[in-house]
Structure formats: C-alpha cells, structure tokens
Amino acid sequence: MVAPVILPMVIPVVALADTANTAQAAQPRFDQAFATFALPTAAPRTEALPITFAEAFRPYQHRPLASSASTLALASAQDGQPAAEGEGELPPEPAAAPRIEVEPAEPPMVDNESIDGRRRPGYVEELPDRITQTNEGAVRAPPPEAFPTDQIPVPDRWRLIESLGLVKERWWDPYNQNTYKGDRPINPDKVPWLPIKGKDWFFVVNAISDTILEPRTFPIPVGVQTTADPDRLDVFGNTSSIVAAQTFITGFALIKGNTAFKPPDVEYRLTLAYNINHVDVPERRVLFVEPTKPTHRTDHFLGVQEAFIDYHIRNVSDRYDFDSFRIGIQPFQSDFRGFLFNDNQLGIRFFGNRDNNRLQYNLGAFWRLEKDTNSGLNSVVQTPRSDFLVVANVYRQDFLIRALTSQFTVVYNMNREKKDVEIDTNGFPVRPALLGDLRGREYDVVYLGYNADGRIGRLNLTASFYGALGEDRNNFFTSEKADIRAFFGAAELSYDHDWKRFRLSAAYASGDGDPYDDVETGFDAIFENPVFAGADTSYWIRQTIPFAGGGRVISVNGRNGILNSLRSSKEQGQSNFNNPGLMLVGAGADFDITPEFRLSANANHLWFENTATLQALRNEGSIPKDIGWDLSAAAIWRPKSTQNIVVRLSGAALVAGKGFRDLFDNLGQDKTYYSVLANVTLAY
C-alpha cells in the first residue's frame, strides 16, 4: 500500500512590509491581518474566513504535481494501475472537490486606515502617510524564565538612585530630587543632633514670598474731632487709598514614613509668617484712634500659622485607610469653599478615612487665638480668646449622585467673651462692638450644614447650605436674650468647554427683619474666607466698607468675606446675627489661553436681604436694598507652568446701586469705586 501524498498547504498571504518597524499605532491592524490569513496547525477554525479552504486550493488543483517518472508512478498507483516505464502522460483530472460553504459571520467594522502596502478593495482614497519608527540600540526584554521566582531585597528607591549616580542634588533646585524638599530621606549619621531613629525620616522646607500692591477707593469717613482738610464738613471725604504688603512664609516639617503610598507615621510641622505692611489714606482717625497721628502707617508682625504634631494611629485596610490625630495650631476648612470657617487655629483633630478613601471624617475642637490687627496673623503672645469650636463632619463620594461628593457637618460655636474688653493695635475697641447698647455679648450657636462638590454630567457643581440655631445672651437692640434662627445657601455651576470654563453663582444669607424682637435672623459665619464668585478679585469680597453714621469702628462687610455682618473685625470681632443679610447673583468665565496664562472675568449683582437693621442703626425710614454691580477681571501668569512663580493683576469696580448710595457718599459724588490688585508669589 502506497502512502498518500501529503500536499503542501499554500495560501497566498500579502506580505506586510517592515513589520519590525511598524509604529505602535499600526499594531492592531497587523494582528488582524495575521489572524485573518494564518491557518492553525492543530485544529481548524470554526469562525468564518474571508476565503474558504476550497477556494484556497483551487488554483493548484489543475496543475501537475511534477514531471518526474517517480511522481507519475505515484499518481498511477493511486488509481490501482501500475505506470508503464517511460510514460509521460498526466493522469486524468480528478473531479473538483466539493465547495465548503461556511456561514458568514457579521462583518467586522471597517477600518478606513490601511496597513502599509495594502489597499482595501473598493477604497479609492489616498493612503495615509507612511509611519516609521526607529529605535536604535533597543534590546528585547528577557523572557519570564530569566527572572527568579524568589524575592530579592534591594535598597529603597531613593538610595538606589543615589548609588547609581543618577542624582546630582542642588539645595536650591525644587524640581529635581532634593533632600530639603522631602524627596530623599535624611541620613541620621549626618544630623546626630536630631532626635530621630531609623532611615525613613524626611525633612521638608517651604518658603513663600507674597507681594501685594493695592490702590483702591472706598467711602472714608471724616473724623469727628479733626480732619486732614480744615475746611472739610462732609461726613465722607476723599476715597483714594493705597496698601502695600510683603509677607514671607517659611515652613519646616519632619516626617516619618513612606508618604508616597500611605499616610506619614509622625509629622512635626512649624510655619512662621512675617508681614510688613504700609497704608496711606486721606483722612485722620482711620488708621489710628488718636487724631494727632498721621494718615499713613507702616507696621510689621511675626505670626505662628502652624505648629502641630500629626500622629498616625493605625491603618484599617490594605489600601491604607487610616485613623490619625493632630494637635496644635493647624489649618482647618469646614466646607469646600470656606463659607463658614477657614482658618489656622489651635486645636485637636481626629480624622481618617474608610472604603478606599471614599468615606472621610473629621472630629475636632478648636480654641481661637487672638490675631494681629493689621496683618491678620496669629498672635501667640496673647491669651487665647474665650471662643471655642467643636466640629464634626463626614464626606462621602458618589453620594446621592455619582461623581458628587457630599459632606454633612455640625459645628458648635461657644462664645464666652461677655466680660472681655479688647482694644486692637490701633486703639479701636473691637469687643464688644460699638453698636446698640455697647454691652458685652456671649452666645451659643450650632451650625447644621450640607455641602456638595463634584459634577452632574458635564456640569461642575459646588453648593453649601447652613442653618444657624442658638441663643444670643444679649441682643444689643433690646439688651435681652434672643433666639438665633438664620440660614445661608450658595451654589456655583460651571461648564468646561476645551480651554474655557463658564460659571454661574448665587448666594443667599438671611437678614434680620425686626431687630427689636426676640429672634435674630441675620446669618453670620465664624471666620469666612470664601473662594467664590471671583474670590478676592471681587471688589465686595476684597474691600472693607466702613459703616460710618450707624456704628463706630464697624464695617458693613469684612475683608476677604462676602457676608454683610456689621462686625468690628472678622479677625477679632464676634459673630453678629443682627445684620441685613445678602443676596448675590453672578456670572463669570475663565480662559486658559496657554498653560501659563489665564484670563478671568466676573460680574455680580448684590443686594441687602433686609435693611431693617440698617434703618434702625441709621434712624432712617427706608433704605433701598440694591448694593450695585461688582465687575472684575484678572490675568494670571505662571511662567514655568507651576505654582513656583505666579504673577497676578486684577481690577474690580463697584457700580453703586441706590441702597449703597443712600448709605454712603463721598466728596466727589463718585458712584463707582475701584480696586486694583497686583500680586507676585514666589514659592520654594
């Protein structure tokens, strides 16, 4: 029996040119071509192929297998007839093999891009440009069996790089590896005077220079006893003034632990801020209580902004969910935008997270420090205030709406400063405020809040809602106890389109509609510092408007604040729930012209929510609610596309409405007030 002839299986395959140098983008097409034409050697394909097996063999069925006698003999032997010696005739043509019909599958998606050297049938457009890739000197990765299965200890990533000689450290370079920036651990042998053990301690130094130049105009009252102009009889004088300030901030931190992947085990931090400021105004008794002092002032102060110990108690999961506590002077922000409390204060705080950081919590207690009058920095050389806070909040990601983080917060403010009399650095009384009966006050207030930050589809959303409930021991209108029932809400929607962001803002703070009843309904915060509706680019948020004629050393609003709280000072005064409230509606846009340059613009309209308190303090029958239009624009330049160098120039104008003009006037009868802010920040 003659063994059957094994025919070579030959299928025409279009060559793929330069497959070794084909770009990564073309790799999927190469894989597709290979899967389409290469036949398996073990088992036949079951899916439909572009050509059938019969079609693949048909070009070879009518061709002679060979012209040699041995080949013809093999062919005749297959038919049972021995081949005659010397016969050269070919055997009769075998019957055509039956056509194998394969049910076609759903055709794949057509990719109009073609593989180099191929053209899709019926596709007449020009082929894309040839893509080439050169990778000179490249070597293939070793196979898996080249790697050992056992773990091999190696030095940590910092010392490994150092041992390879890849790092040339320069202490002044914040961009590359630097021991003073916490990029590499401290060598304890070089600093034996530090009380540290082990090789996982890091030292971090931060330095910031913040320079401000701010010309501005606002209603400036004329002094009662004297004035800079002997012919001046007006209640309000000239409006122009200028502020220049330089602040140097230096921070030091000693951290134990691998902070790149988990919270630090221990952190010691100290941050000092030194401020020099100069102010020049056109009227006396604005900067100093003594009328004999000049209309300009230069002051300086050193404040302690951070001084705390952070201790990592434990990890509660393999994803480094943790519990920690922090004690000392520390920053804390009660909500996403800083509407209620955003300050550096003395306190103790327990905090941590759960569920892969999707749940976060804070539980803290703070004892408020006195602040320097002119710089706003913490003063640790004075006795802390009798003003206490207890804070509890929880954050939950994807709560209520996916991609939205919800926060629920409870803040209890206990003020016991009824018997305190505080005079600021310039000689003006700040506690109690010189309003109404001038008696000392104390109060208990509980703030219940819900805050949200995230997005709903393509819309970015930030929102805050607070209710203030409590008791004021002395209503300065009635000298009696009064309940506190006040409310606040703010929201900002924004939409991103490429390099543009468009924003809509709205805020509402309830005002007191009857200052002589036993309920105070004007909302006030503890220490606000909001990033909202233009932030400190806005005229109303940036400037302080003195409430002359209704209270002494009282301002309608506070610097870097949005609320009309009628306080003596945001830094040193007490919360006041007898106030006119606020309504704001605004729109704005941010344009990232380049990664280094941004333009922003904002337009806000402001109203008093209720002017009953203003009418009582001013002894006026009616005061309109309209404050006016707050228009602002800012340009921000980051020459290195980082936060190490930031230059900002902004301008704002308040086009006074009927209510503002009713309360304030000026010598030139101006109806528009302006503010310019030039700021340069350098950070290391």
KOLTIBA-222867 format. One line per 5 residues: number of its first residue (from 1); for each residue x, y, z of C-alpha. Coordinates in Angstrom, 3 decimals, padded with zeros to 6 digits. Layout:
N
NUM	X Y Z  ...;
***
This chain:
684
1	000.000 000.000 000.000  001.412 003.289 -001.035  001.254 006.076 001.491  -000.904 009.014 000.493  000.743 012.110 -000.788;
6	000.846 014.971 001.676  000.270 018.155 -000.264  001.820 021.367 000.966  -000.844 023.747 002.219  -000.051 027.029 000.490;
11	-002.201 030.086 000.941  -001.358 033.393 -000.709  -000.614 035.890 002.040  000.053 039.504 001.276  003.398 040.442 002.735;
16	003.439 043.006 005.452  006.370 045.253 004.825  008.609 046.472 007.621  006.643 044.785 010.370  009.558 045.122 012.712;
21	009.494 048.894 012.340  005.757 049.388 012.157  004.574 052.061 014.606  002.633 051.061 017.667  -000.492 052.667 016.235;
26	-000.449 050.135 013.335  -000.034 047.081 015.569  -003.778 046.248 015.822  -004.019 046.081 012.004  -001.044 043.703 011.831;
31	-002.646 041.423 014.419  -005.903 041.473 012.480  -004.198 040.534 009.208  -002.295 037.705 010.842  -005.449 036.314 012.453;
36	-007.290 036.502 009.101  -004.864 034.638 006.843  -002.747 032.311 009.010  -004.237 028.826 009.298  -003.937 026.819 012.522;
41	-001.821 023.722 012.594  -003.713 021.796 015.254  -007.436 022.377 014.801  -009.454 024.012 012.013  -011.024 027.427 012.561;
46	-014.710 027.453 013.267  -015.336 031.102 012.550  -015.937 032.381 009.028  -012.887 033.246 006.949  -012.659 035.727 004.085;
51	-011.799 032.726 001.806  -012.800 029.058 002.061  -010.405 026.141 002.119  -011.643 025.029 -001.318  -011.004 028.466 -002.762;
56	-007.547 028.397 -001.255  -006.688 025.073 -003.004  -008.488 025.686 -006.306  -005.544 027.420 -008.033  -003.459 024.261 -007.501;
61	-005.982 021.542 -008.445  -005.394 021.630 -012.266  -001.604 021.897 -012.117  000.730 018.843 -012.496  002.285 017.851 -009.261;
66	005.568 017.004 -011.004  007.063 015.883 -014.336  009.308 013.149 -012.977  008.604 009.421 -013.533  008.504 008.745 -009.836;
71	005.790 011.287 -009.385  003.706 009.825 -012.243  004.139 006.360 -010.793  002.788 007.512 -007.524  -000.152 009.109 -009.295;
76	-000.991 005.899 -011.232  -000.630 003.750 -008.166  -003.325 005.774 -006.508  -005.764 004.605 -009.274  -004.756 000.910 -008.959;
81	-002.835 000.831 -012.314  000.946 000.475 -012.398  002.578 003.057 -014.501  004.351 001.967 -017.629  008.007 002.766 -017.791;
86	008.610 005.910 -019.739  005.004 007.034 -019.808  004.747 010.773 -019.593  001.052 011.376 -019.781  -000.616 013.028 -016.884;
91	-003.384 011.215 -015.046  -006.892 012.278 -015.754  -008.070 015.400 -013.984  -009.739 014.490 -010.707  -013.219 015.662 -010.026;
96	-013.459 019.073 -008.419  -013.604 018.993 -004.663  -016.973 019.909 -003.265  -017.183 023.562 -002.194  -017.214 024.026 001.544;
101	-019.781 026.617 002.412  -019.173 028.459 005.679  -021.943 030.557 007.128  -020.554 034.120 007.073  -020.427 035.895 010.388;
106	-021.350 039.515 010.879  -018.720 041.550 009.007  -016.246 043.357 011.245  -016.094 047.120 011.498  -014.254 048.553 008.520;
111	-011.141 050.498 009.321  -010.578 053.047 006.567  -006.945 053.272 007.527  -004.951 050.662 005.644  -001.897 048.679 006.545;
116	001.288 049.808 004.950  001.453 048.314 001.455  -002.204 047.239 001.273  -005.307 048.788 -000.163  -008.831 047.787 000.817;
121	-010.875 046.673 -002.254  -013.073 049.473 -003.461  -011.292 052.063 -001.355  -010.001 054.771 -003.638  -008.907 057.466 -001.199;
126	-005.267 058.293 -000.736  -003.311 056.085 001.610  -002.151 057.685 004.867  001.427 058.774 005.204  003.877 056.032 005.921;
131	004.618 055.670 009.642  008.073 054.640 010.599  009.728 054.179 013.924  013.371 053.962 014.729  014.546 052.513 017.981;
136	018.267 052.184 017.584  020.061 050.055 020.108  016.878 048.573 021.517  017.064 045.138 023.083  014.296 042.700 023.722;
141	013.048 042.208 027.243  014.311 038.979 028.818  011.837 036.092 028.874  009.890 035.392 032.073  012.039 032.389 032.895;
146	015.048 034.711 033.172  013.615 036.232 036.328  013.907 034.419 039.647  010.746 033.420 041.397  012.048 034.305 044.841;
151	012.009 037.891 046.104  015.335 039.653 046.126  015.786 042.530 048.595  017.059 045.734 047.011  017.816 049.143 048.545;
156	014.975 051.653 048.706  014.279 053.685 045.621  015.984 056.816 046.956  019.327 055.229 047.872  019.222 053.000 044.792;
161	019.153 056.047 042.519  021.855 057.685 044.575  024.082 054.596 044.404  023.749 054.568 040.626  024.997 058.132 040.490;
166	021.880 059.412 038.693  021.212 062.301 041.052  023.200 065.481 041.463  021.467 067.274 044.278  021.339 071.071 044.488;
171	019.699 072.567 047.559  018.128 075.446 045.634  016.527 073.242 042.946  012.891 072.356 043.822  012.241 070.433 040.590;
176	014.718 067.566 040.933  015.480 065.262 043.835  016.254 067.360 046.865  016.630 066.242 050.462  015.287 069.597 051.685;
181	012.078 069.043 049.729  011.443 065.593 051.195  012.457 063.728 048.037  015.031 061.613 049.855  015.282 060.505 053.473;
186	017.626 062.090 055.967  020.914 060.380 056.702  020.820 060.232 060.513  024.611 059.967 060.651  024.912 063.479 059.241;
191	022.470 065.029 061.736  023.196 063.336 065.064  021.634 066.252 066.929  018.145 065.344 065.622  016.148 063.007 067.915;
196	015.361 060.510 065.151  015.964 056.801 064.712  015.790 054.799 061.526  016.292 055.683 057.884  012.757 056.721 056.901;
201	012.688 060.317 058.171  012.181 063.175 055.718  012.801 066.894 056.075  010.725 069.427 054.124  011.354 073.151 053.807;
206	008.818 075.517 052.231  009.397 079.203 051.552  006.911 081.681 050.061  007.209 085.352 049.217  003.870 087.140 048.743;
211	003.997 090.742 047.482  000.898 092.944 047.178  000.336 096.443 045.835  -003.269 097.610 046.041  -004.568 101.081 045.118;
216	-008.292 101.415 045.832  -011.207 103.711 046.572  -013.988 103.268 049.125  -016.137 105.551 051.335  -013.811 107.008 054.000;
221	-015.490 108.868 056.899  -014.270 112.231 058.087  -013.017 112.269 061.683  -015.305 113.843 064.292  -012.610 115.731 066.205;
226	-010.328 116.640 063.331  -009.730 116.163 059.639  -006.819 116.339 057.229  -008.582 119.237 055.474  -009.584 122.067 057.864;
231	-012.392 123.150 055.511  -013.947 119.690 055.418  -017.511 119.452 056.772  -018.595 116.337 054.895  -019.407 113.038 056.580;
236	-017.328 111.235 053.932  -014.156 112.626 052.453  -011.826 111.593 049.658  -011.959 107.947 048.672  -008.440 107.076 047.453;
241	-006.003 104.978 049.457  -003.172 102.546 048.821  -001.898 099.410 050.528  001.468 097.698 050.082  002.264 094.449 051.888;
246	005.068 091.928 051.873  004.718 088.552 053.562  007.432 085.931 053.978  006.249 082.451 054.933  008.658 079.717 055.976;
251	007.609 076.195 056.877  009.539 073.245 058.285  008.342 069.659 058.563  009.931 066.480 059.915  008.073 063.425 058.621;
256	008.478 059.731 059.361  007.196 057.115 056.934  006.866 056.352 053.253  004.446 059.135 052.393  004.213 058.301 048.698;
261	001.898 055.352 049.308  000.470 055.789 052.794  -000.065 058.498 055.422  003.001 059.519 057.453  003.576 057.774 060.751;
266	004.551 061.005 062.517  004.748 064.603 061.324  006.114 067.653 063.129  005.399 070.961 061.390  006.167 074.610 062.099;
271	005.190 077.534 059.834  006.079 081.157 060.533  004.834 084.213 058.646  006.400 087.662 058.779  004.362 090.567 057.386;
276	005.341 094.156 056.618  002.537 096.469 055.523  002.152 100.120 054.634  -001.151 102.002 054.293  -001.834 105.569 053.203;
281	-005.316 107.152 053.463  -006.554 110.751 053.031  -008.314 111.124 056.418  -007.304 111.061 060.094  -008.657 108.612 062.683;
286	-008.937 105.914 060.028  -005.658 104.183 060.852  -005.246 105.314 064.470  -007.692 106.288 067.162  -005.532 109.309 068.075;
291	-006.352 112.243 065.771  -002.817 113.603 066.151  -001.248 110.657 064.336  -000.591 110.836 060.587  -002.716 109.393 057.794;
296	-000.180 106.719 056.911  001.102 103.710 058.836  003.881 101.131 058.488  003.629 098.035 060.642  005.164 094.574 060.893;
301	004.370 091.356 062.728  005.618 087.762 063.086  002.875 085.167 063.393  002.827 081.421 064.030  000.490 079.904 061.448;
306	001.260 076.216 062.002  002.783 074.339 064.936  001.405 070.820 065.283  002.151 067.136 065.737  000.379 064.644 063.498;
311	000.376 061.041 064.738  -000.754 058.096 062.635  -002.711 055.776 064.935  -003.341 052.825 062.650  -004.159 051.507 059.193;
316	-007.514 049.772 058.928  -007.170 048.215 055.453  -004.559 047.069 052.962  -005.424 050.214 050.932  -004.123 052.356 053.805;
321	-007.430 053.605 055.126  -006.340 055.111 058.413  -007.059 056.915 061.686  -004.860 059.828 062.844  -004.923 062.747 065.221;
326	-003.331 066.194 065.023  -002.758 068.580 067.915  -001.542 072.179 067.778  -002.015 075.213 065.520  -003.308 073.761 062.277;
331	-005.328 074.733 059.200  -008.960 073.676 059.006  -011.684 074.393 056.466  -015.219 073.423 057.370  -016.527 073.154 053.793;
336	-015.292 073.052 050.217  -015.290 076.823 049.617  -014.643 078.230 053.105  -018.026 079.863 053.758  -018.253 079.109 057.487;
341	-014.778 078.578 058.938  -011.443 078.662 057.128  -008.544 079.479 059.434  -005.382 078.294 061.202  -006.272 077.811 064.859;
346	-005.181 075.976 067.986  -006.961 072.656 068.323  -007.008 068.895 068.356  -008.469 066.894 065.498  -009.165 063.214 064.887;
351	-009.507 062.355 061.220  -009.289 059.450 058.830  -010.977 057.582 056.011  -012.651 054.314 055.075  -013.754 052.360 051.992;
356	-010.698 053.144 049.843  -010.880 056.833 050.762  -014.485 057.145 049.613  -015.516 057.995 053.183  -013.652 060.642 055.202;
361	-014.332 062.090 058.620  -013.177 064.870 060.972  -013.834 065.394 064.661  -012.126 068.426 066.147  -012.138 071.043 068.881;
366	-010.529 074.482 068.486  -009.613 077.290 070.850  -009.419 080.515 068.859  -006.244 082.578 069.043  -006.066 086.340 069.016;
371	-004.898 087.842 065.739  -002.761 090.819 064.931  -004.908 093.745 063.810  -003.034 094.898 060.716  -001.606 091.643 059.358;
376	-004.307 089.161 060.378  -001.678 086.676 061.585  -001.914 084.566 064.730  -000.595 086.135 067.908  000.737 083.510 070.313;
381	001.953 086.105 072.821  -001.638 086.968 073.789  -004.051 084.867 075.804  -006.365 082.863 073.509  -009.922 084.061 073.201;
386	-012.829 082.651 075.187  -014.261 081.401 071.901  -014.465 077.656 071.265  -015.473 075.423 068.368  -016.424 071.757 068.162;
391	-016.598 070.369 064.633  -017.806 067.032 063.267  -018.195 066.260 059.590  -018.214 063.335 057.194  -017.527 063.224 053.449;
396	-018.949 060.572 051.152  -018.028 060.210 047.497  -020.696 059.309 044.922  -023.459 060.001 047.436  -026.909 060.961 046.105;
401	-025.387 061.463 042.639  -022.442 059.630 041.132  -019.326 061.820 040.789  -020.648 064.113 043.529  -019.034 064.244 046.979;
406	-021.465 065.077 049.774  -020.458 066.456 053.164  -022.570 066.670 056.297  -021.270 068.904 059.066  -022.163 070.052 062.556;
411	-020.279 072.987 064.115  -020.866 074.261 067.646  -019.542 077.754 068.440  -019.463 078.584 072.158  -018.524 082.219 072.839;
416	-017.875 083.377 076.421  -016.499 086.892 075.888  -019.242 088.857 077.631  -016.844 090.289 080.210  -013.918 090.814 077.805;
421	-012.908 094.217 076.545  -010.478 094.025 073.635  -008.730 097.031 072.111  -006.907 096.437 068.845  -003.366 097.521 067.986;
426	-004.561 100.854 066.571  -006.524 101.766 069.690  -010.049 100.946 068.471  -012.456 098.806 070.570  -013.297 095.536 068.827;
431	-015.032 093.601 071.644  -017.732 094.428 072.425  -018.674 096.034 069.125  -019.723 099.676 069.387  -023.299 099.038 068.300;
436	-026.579 099.495 070.166  -026.296 099.307 073.969  -022.481 098.710 073.830  -022.761 095.821 076.304  -020.675 092.667 076.153;
441	-022.104 089.625 074.395  -021.841 085.854 074.526  -023.710 083.250 072.540  -024.107 079.574 071.662  -024.692 078.679 068.020;
446	-024.992 075.324 066.275  -024.452 075.267 062.510  -026.014 072.380 060.595  -024.719 072.118 057.074  -024.735 070.153 053.844;
451	-022.059 070.769 051.226  -021.527 069.211 047.813  -018.704 069.284 045.311  -018.372 067.366 042.054  -020.246 067.174 038.820;
456	-023.599 066.215 037.350  -022.939 065.039 033.844  -020.972 067.811 032.131  -021.841 070.388 034.804  -019.494 071.065 037.717;
461	-021.320 071.867 040.952  -020.321 073.329 044.291  -023.032 074.048 046.852  -023.312 074.883 050.567  -026.332 075.145 052.834;
466	-026.224 076.119 056.514  -028.718 076.706 059.246  -027.632 078.614 062.376  -029.589 077.771 065.535  -028.814 079.013 069.027;
471	-029.140 081.782 071.605  -027.624 085.238 071.958  -027.299 086.297 075.604  -027.627 089.977 074.719  -029.445 091.467 071.756;
476	-027.744 094.863 071.503  -031.045 096.406 070.404  -033.136 095.114 073.330  -030.490 094.099 075.935  -032.408 090.813 076.271;
481	-031.841 087.222 075.269  -032.761 086.306 071.729  -033.008 083.094 069.732  -030.856 082.722 066.634  -032.583 081.409 063.500;
486	-030.578 082.201 060.379  -029.905 080.498 057.050  -027.365 080.547 054.264  -027.085 078.961 050.834  -024.641 079.289 047.949;
491	-024.097 077.398 044.727  -021.842 077.648 041.721  -022.400 075.839 038.438  -019.690 075.716 035.806  -019.320 074.181 032.376;
496	-015.997 073.293 030.775  -015.537 073.542 027.033  -011.998 072.836 025.954  -009.902 075.668 027.445  -012.899 077.693 028.622;
501	-014.954 077.488 031.819  -018.224 079.356 032.245  -019.656 079.906 035.741  -022.960 080.896 037.334  -023.006 081.867 041.024;
506	-025.740 082.573 043.536  -025.715 083.185 047.291  -028.340 083.971 049.915  -027.786 084.930 053.557  -030.891 085.723 055.575;
511	-031.180 089.163 057.165  -032.900 090.307 060.341  -036.320 091.714 059.534  -037.141 093.005 063.051  -034.131 093.916 065.231;
516	-036.352 094.617 068.267  -037.962 091.189 068.598  -036.563 088.164 070.421  -035.313 086.362 067.304  -032.139 087.208 065.371;
521	-032.344 086.004 061.774  -029.257 087.569 060.171  -026.752 084.872 059.164  -023.107 085.289 060.144  -020.121 082.934 059.884;
526	-017.350 082.198 062.379  -014.371 083.072 060.184  -015.187 083.112 056.487  -012.653 083.170 053.674  -014.638 082.118 050.606;
531	-013.324 081.092 047.206  -016.486 082.070 045.377  -017.832 084.478 042.737  -014.396 085.814 041.876  -012.922 085.500 045.398;
536	-010.515 088.308 046.275  -010.645 089.617 042.696  -014.167 090.801 043.514  -014.486 094.324 044.907  -017.086 093.427 047.549;
541	-015.129 090.412 048.802  -011.758 092.182 048.795  -012.619 095.594 050.291  -013.968 096.566 053.702  -016.744 099.177 053.695;
546	-016.913 101.167 056.980  -020.417 101.646 058.379  -019.988 105.273 059.369  -023.002 107.051 060.809  -024.567 103.893 062.246;
551	-021.774 102.381 064.304  -018.298 103.298 065.408  -015.426 101.213 064.052  -017.958 098.906 062.395  -017.802 097.605 058.830;
556	-020.655 096.501 056.629  -018.594 093.573 055.360  -015.180 092.132 056.190  -012.011 091.907 054.118  -011.922 088.633 052.186;
561	-015.508 087.987 053.201  -018.846 088.017 051.453  -021.349 088.488 054.303  -022.818 091.809 055.453  -022.291 091.022 059.118;
566	-021.797 094.513 060.684  -018.789 093.331 062.720  -015.969 095.344 064.199  -013.467 092.911 062.704  -013.546 089.499 061.117;
571	-010.299 088.617 062.871  -011.032 089.983 066.355  -014.762 090.685 066.467  -017.707 088.468 067.402  -020.357 086.977 065.149;
576	-023.378 089.244 064.770  -026.799 087.870 063.867  -028.458 091.310 063.749  -027.440 092.155 060.187  -029.029 092.959 056.806;
581	-028.054 089.710 055.060  -027.004 089.313 051.434  -028.267 088.252 048.025  -025.883 087.688 045.120  -026.310 086.554 041.535;
586	-023.315 086.435 039.244  -021.669 085.030 036.144  -018.051 084.538 035.234  -015.635 082.804 032.908  -012.063 081.503 032.983;
591	-009.974 081.266 029.835  -006.759 079.225 029.849  -005.162 080.949 026.870  -001.994 078.906 027.359  -000.815 076.591 030.149;
596	000.991 079.628 031.566  -001.636 082.353 031.076  -005.234 082.604 032.301  -007.843 085.347 031.996  -010.883 085.540 034.283;
601	-013.900 087.820 034.370  -016.797 088.130 036.824  -019.982 090.161 037.060  -022.032 090.007 040.285  -025.134 091.889 041.362;
606	-025.575 092.333 045.131  -028.482 093.283 047.376  -029.149 093.547 051.109  -031.624 090.825 052.001  -033.395 093.074 054.538;
611	-032.481 096.645 055.510  -034.464 096.835 058.784  -031.259 096.649 060.854  -029.618 099.412 058.804  -032.686 101.609 059.159;
616	-032.689 101.192 062.947  -028.971 101.980 063.277  -029.122 104.918 060.874  -032.505 106.222 062.105  -033.789 106.268 058.534;
621	-037.279 105.427 057.423  -036.276 103.410 054.382  -033.087 102.233 052.696  -033.168 100.515 049.273  -031.767 097.002 049.037;
626	-029.695 097.470 045.902  -025.946 097.441 046.597  -024.881 097.526 042.961  -022.837 095.743 040.317  -019.470 094.227 041.171;
631	-017.401 093.883 037.970  -013.912 092.384 037.970  -011.264 090.864 035.709  -007.941 089.172 036.390  -004.899 087.963 034.477;
636	-002.711 085.226 035.963  000.684 084.309 034.524  002.721 081.272 035.580  005.925 081.479 033.529  007.060 077.941 034.448;
641	003.576 076.367 034.277  003.894 075.636 038.000  002.919 077.350 041.229  006.506 078.350 041.976  006.111 081.704 040.231;
646	002.662 083.284 039.962  002.012 086.836 038.801  -001.500 088.232 039.034  -003.007 091.563 038.056  -006.692 092.169 038.704;
651	-009.058 095.088 038.666  -012.554 095.489 040.085  -015.226 098.165 040.169  -018.374 098.606 042.225  -021.072 100.485 040.354;
656	-023.081 101.661 043.356  -026.803 100.981 043.478  -029.469 103.021 045.223  -029.006 101.334 048.593  -025.230 101.846 048.618;
661	-025.550 105.491 047.562  -028.163 106.044 050.261  -025.764 104.761 052.935  -022.505 106.228 051.632  -021.463 109.354 049.867;
666	-018.138 110.995 049.113  -016.692 114.401 048.465  -016.567 113.973 044.700  -020.042 112.403 044.452  -018.494 109.340 042.823;
671	-020.853 106.490 042.031  -018.165 103.996 041.016  -015.432 102.671 043.284  -012.438 100.696 042.074  -009.807 098.303 043.360;
676	-006.568 097.179 041.691  -004.569 094.235 042.975  -001.031 093.472 041.793  000.343 090.303 043.336  003.573 088.325 042.871;
681	004.028 084.990 044.632  007.298 083.058 044.691  007.332 079.589 046.224  010.076 077.084 047.019;
***
